[in-house]
Structure formats: structure tokens, C-alpha cells
Amino acid sequence: MDPRISRTTLRVRGYHLDGYGHVNNTRYLEFLEEGRWAYFDEHSDLSAPLQQAGIALVAVNINIDYCAAAVAGDDLEIRSRLSAIGTRSGR
């Protein structure tokens, strides 16, 4: 796999589900945040200089296209990468 990409896996548990038996839409954001944090854990060469400079990377805009519902027992893979970084934002 491309070394610029971080791969995180997690299993959907019962507490991730809503009353309809599938992952609630807000939980997907938590899953994506797991991927983002894992990316910077694996790429400390990028995160350490930012932290030393007092720069924090925070999510300010999230767009998610839902393709299929995840349910209990599903194993999900989150792939993350930093595709662009500017003076005030990153993608």
C-alpha cells in the first residue's frame, strides 16, 4: 500500500447502532476521526513540527457520501491521507 496512506480498521459494535440497527450517521464521523488520528500517529514527522509551532489541525468541514449501511459485526477499513496543505487549511 502507498506509504502516504494510513489504514485503520474497526469492528462495528452494538453501541454504534441506532434504533434501526445500523450505524448512526454521526458515528461515521467518529470513525473518520479515528482514521485521521491514526494517520498523524503514523506520520509523526508531519504532526510534530505542527505541534511545536502551536498549530492544531481541527475538522471544520465534513462531507460524507453514504454508500451502504454498516451493521453490527461489520469490519470497516478507514484509509486516510493528507492530499493537500495550505496556509489555513488541509485536505
Solvent accessible surface area in square Angstrom, and as a share of the most:
residue,aa,sasa,rsa
1,M,137,0.61
2,D,48,0.25
3,P,115,0.72
4,R,160,0.59
5,I,46,0.23
6,S,1,0.01
7,R,129,0.47
8,T,24,0.14
9,T,76,0.44
10,L,36,0.18
11,R,112,0.41
12,V,2,0.01
13,R,122,0.45
14,G,53,0.51
15,Y,148,0.56
16,H,16,0.07
17,L,48,0.24
18,D,40,0.21
19,G,87,0.84
20,Y,189,0.72
21,G,34,0.32
22,H,63,0.28
23,V,4,0.02
24,N,51,0.26
25,N,89,0.45
26,T,89,0.52
27,R,66,0.24
28,Y,36,0.14
29,L,68,0.34
30,E,85,0.38
31,F,9,0.04
32,L,76,0.38
33,E,45,0.20
34,E,99,0.44
35,G,1,0.01
36,R,62,0.23
37,W,158,0.55
38,A,20,0.16
39,Y,12,0.04
40,F,33,0.14
41,D,110,0.57
42,E,103,0.46
43,H,27,0.12
44,S,66,0.43
45,D,106,0.55
46,L,70,0.35
47,S,17,0.11
48,A,40,0.31
49,P,71,0.45
50,L,36,0.18
51,Q,133,0.59
52,Q,157,0.70
53,A,71,0.55
54,G,69,0.66
55,I,90,0.46
56,A,81,0.63
57,L,64,0.32
58,V,105,0.60
59,A,49,0.38
60,V,134,0.77
61,N,111,0.57
62,I,74,0.38
63,N,130,0.67
64,I,52,0.26
65,D,134,0.69
66,Y,113,0.43
67,C,130,0.78
68,A,83,0.64
69,A,66,0.51
70,A,6,0.04
71,V,67,0.38
72,A,53,0.41
73,G,45,0.43
74,D,49,0.25
75,D,92,0.48
76,L,41,0.20
77,E,72,0.32
78,I,16,0.08
79,R,151,0.55
80,S,21,0.14
81,R,139,0.51
82,L,53,0.26
83,S,54,0.35
84,A,39,0.30
85,I,100,0.51
86,G,48,0.46
87,T,144,0.84
88,R,229,0.84
89,S,83,0.53
90,G,46,0.44
91,R,186,0.68
